[in-house]
Amino acid sequence: MAKSKKSAHRSTLNAPYNAASSAYTAKRNQGTDGGRKSTGTASGANLIAPNTSIGQHFLKNPAVVNSIVMKAAIHPTDVVLEIGPGTGNMTIPLLEKSKSVIAIEYDSRMVREVLKRVEGTPMERKLQVIQGDAIKTSWPFFDVMVANVPYQISSGLVFKLLSHRPLFRCAVMMFQEEFALRLTAKPGEALYCRLSVNVQLLAKVDQLLKVGKNNFRPPPKVESRVVRIEPRNPPPPVNFVEWDGMVRLLFNRKNKTLRSVLLTKPTIKMLEENRRTHLSLAREENKGNNKQGVAMDDDEEVSDKSI
């Protein structure tokens, strides 16, 4: 009896998260336990526990998964980048639709699970899994991104996405509802913020569908939304660092007029320093141009004398 319990425990740790393996493990446990029926608790032990400290909430509703994949409009020639594949519930339909899938996963347990899902199948050669932090990891070329984003990295991930080159076709991403609504908020709305301005400058964003808390395991505390992000091509001719600095300044103090924000002493000091820096750089540039002009005149004079 002790031996059967040990083997059952080992199978629980190694079993991939899918219905077939759960049914197989339950049947095997039933045989080793002398014909006794397995309980719901025993079969539920096969499900890998999400690590909620890093924002893991597994999307368990196949209808929502299929809807997200459909709205990504993946072509058979597309390379798909998936952020946070988890146990692979969305990875499999992505592999069926695309040329290949590159998945970035932080949790080593999930890396093993998603690889198990395709082991020994024709889809195995189409999947590449990179273990690492999606913010810090260098992204390869891709046509479409699909992501169930851990909520605490949403902002960083969006700005990394919009700065990625070469340009991708679109990204279909799931965010916390309030964050998703900020992406499409308009001036005058309560959720309109620096994020709204910057994202709408660089991309077109559409709200696709709302996803309730009960579609996840475990259920998060908030509702979720799926959005489509399409980068503007060509990108706007704006120095984004300077633009974002201005937008950050303007949204730094809520419920204040632009006049009151721009006339604070720290802001006036900063603007004056920036003006001096700009004038200094302009003078250096003019000096360089003048020296180049003199050199060109000398060359022309020598050329005339030789003639």
Salt bridges, closest charged atoms under 4 A:
ASP78 OD2 - HIS75 ND1 3.97
ASP78 OD2 - ARG169 NH2 2.58
ASP107 OD2 - ARG109 NH2 2.85
GLU113 OE2 - LYS116 NZ 3.66
GLU177 OE2 - LYS210 NZ 3.50
GLU177 OE2 - ARG225 NE 3.15
GLU178 OE2 - ARG182 NH2 2.89
ASP206 OD2 - LYS204 NZ 2.77
GLU230 OE2 - ARG228 NE 4.00
ASP244 OD1 - ARG194 NE 2.84
ASP244 OD2 - ARG248 NH2 3.46
GLU272 OE2 - ARG275 NH2 2.96
GLU272 OE2 - ARG276 NE 3.19
GLU301 OE2 - LYS305 NZ 3.57
